[in-house]
């Protein structure tokens, strides 16, 4: 029996397994679920052992993580690390769920439950594919190491401590992560780039206290007005960030990339309806998909100043603040961008207020070549699994662990998501599409021989 | 005995009376003080009757008010209405008071207690001056009507209902109000103009919900950025409001007014320290005193958008709002200014967000001639009372009742405040300076003959 036949034959059991997995309320953000989190980790380890993987449950500074390797790693074969997480988002608000979040329900070709697609179902597809090789006695042309952690939804703290101390254990030629999405079942996608981020908070301070706007208005700068004038200058009406040097390190999009991105399904009208704006707005000269994933942005995430209650209060507020995040694209460097933003803000800030800037977190953008042999092999695996040509995409968000794998393990990551846009990750009624589960398993089964070939040819 | 001798002789009793008056916790904003408010009104009525005034306690839609007239109004004499209020601001926060707010304490030449200067002490000075005439059998050359209300600190609701129904009862040639301040005991001041106000709230709405700034950033307008860009255009770096037509109705300051205003004590350095800003900022071409009182302003009183908690949240907020107040000067009209602001905001707002504007309260600016015979007589009374030449000032704030007296009674108001800048009105440790109390009584005693003369000559 081939691994693919094995996968076909065991579909119902895989669905039952996923139901079992989803029943663990492994909510990492909620201390009351700590026993459930540990029980879930134990179940993952047990499942890995049942398949025949060499499995260890590792304690970390936070929740335990599971490392499970295909038996007897062969140093002549390339090694791939499959990353996933068994922890899930909190299920609240409960009243918006049509069925209980930890009582999985299959309706048509969807399996509903918290964690079904984010991320239990997706890494289970990889485990099932490896099981298919081992159970049918088919030789795996690669070594596979599974790394399934329990704190992805709360910042990966335990893993970040674990990684530098276990580089040898986790050594690999590349990482495979299925923890993101595809536009549709007809557009299986390799995501080859992510945006980075820097977060800042700025605060303008004026008078030593809120002043009566009648008695003092007209003689002092209003910090809220100064903030508006300052931030308003950061982006022009063509959607360009005006900070000097901001675009200096932005890698130009190749014609190949633009062609590939243009193949992704998109309609301005339905996108506009999805986000609910009266009119789209973005950087002139780029498509919506390019704006969303290939271009850096300057966003205000929050504004706070003065009186926010009912009615009015006639004050000049003594301070005004803004929370900002800047999305970065390759090859922008967080430190360099923060320096440019600070310099520009300082140069524009009037002497009538005091400017305070605090740096928050930062993360580098990520890019791996979409034309590398491994990437091209992944595209073939997508087509073999889903029955439609593999597409190339970038993503606008960040997946910080990808940069850690690159810096700690020296390995690039292939992002091969299986979630659909309506899978409600992080929302009520999360689900996993069972067609994508099945196609994802087939993709995963095709992946290892294709990656092995590509690695040999490279 | 002359009225002035009488005032001298009874100083200690007047101080004791003010202490009695301050002991009433007549806090109109706090329902638990409702009995105290009524007891205080009764005391005012009793005090007026004791002096010999024809006194009525009137129920209103809110707290009672007292109308007390000098006996047998003579239709051949001019009539003046003295307005004051017996209600006080809440005393909180208690822990900042050096002594209990409703247990008056005399220290040196200051009497500490909530309401001491705002407004109990100030209208009591007028009552005492009239008492001096009546008790010494000195003929008052004018009719005086006292109107002491109990809701000034909560918007004068009761009085606003009472006024139109009692125009005859309150008919007068002019109103006298001592409920504001003077720069120092050496600068007794007639305030002849007040700024008006209009309040607005604007809200920009973008996406139908907060969007993930990674997944969507770059494709939709950020409402917080749009708000900053919109508001930032409302005022230039020379301190000028940029709304078309904004200054059309602003009355030019006469040379006489500018000369008079320049006589008021002022130091940019100490003013800057008072407000605590790194550098003053105001409309180019005007002094600080002129900016503060004679020029219209556009102020942001509050900004609200997106995430305001600790740390960062990577969202594009779905809306952003601002509370705005515009201070008006003669002859700007609230309705016309609101229309101009609405029109300008609409013309600048990009089509990528939805603009919502709600109007709040409005009040006309106030101006009475500083060169009229009555105003000049008031200046003489100030000099006679305080021993220093009377100064002319405008005020930057609004006193809405002044416009009501003009519209309902057809009477201008002479604003003859007695409070000093450090009297802490509305703040902990409110006090009244007893030198100003004494000088104020003398001013009030001089006022009636001087106003009578001026009225006859007019």
Interface residues (C-beta under 8 A of the other chain):
Chain A: X195 X197 X199 X201 X206 X207 X208 X209 X211 X212 X213 X214 X215 X216 X217 X218 X219 X220 X221 X222 X224 X225 X227 X228 X229 X231 X232 X233 X234 X235 X237 X239 X271 X275 X276 X277 X278 X279 X280 X281 X282 X283 X288 X291 X292 X295 X297 X298 X299 X300 X301 X302 X303 X304 X305 X306 X307 X308 X311 X312 X313 X314 X315 X316 X317 X318 X320 X322 X323 X325 X327 X350 X351 X352 X353 X354 X360 X361 X395 X396 X397 X398
Chain B: X195 X197 X199 X201 X206 X207 X208 X209 X211 X212 X213 X214 X215 X216 X217 X218 X219 X220 X221 X222 X224 X225 X227 X228 X229 X231 X232 X233 X234 X235 X237 X239 X271 X275 X276 X277 X278 X279 X280 X281 X282 X283 X288 X291 X292 X295 X297 X298 X299 X300 X301 X302 X303 X304 X305 X306 X307 X308 X311 X312 X313 X314 X315 X316 X317 X318 X320 X322 X323 X325 X327 X350 X351 X352 X353 X354 X360 X361 X395 X396 X397 X398
